[in-house]
Amino acid sequence: KESNGATFIESRSQRATGPNNPYRSSPVPSSKISVPRPRDIDQNISDYIEGLIREYLKARGGLANSRDIGRYLAANGAFGASENAQTWNGRRQTALQQLKSIYGSLASYLARKD
């Protein structure tokens, strides 16, 4: 950009967040976010996911990052998947997919557990 004869170069982050960027993401108002109420969540699913996370943390000596926990959940089947054959794009649903379908993210799940 030029202003008063001086040339300024926008950084990539300035372009991404600038008012003229049509692809800029706008924050979602909290009134639009739908988070399931605890009574709407099957306690068996919550207990199953918590058990998987505890199992992984125990195996890792009590420390793990969210990426590794997510990978572990993705490697395990969803609660009840063998009983009612829940599928996700033609494949059995994973524990990670089940967690995301209920809570939206691992962070949201953990926030509910506090």
Disulfide bonds with the S-S distance in Angstrom:
none
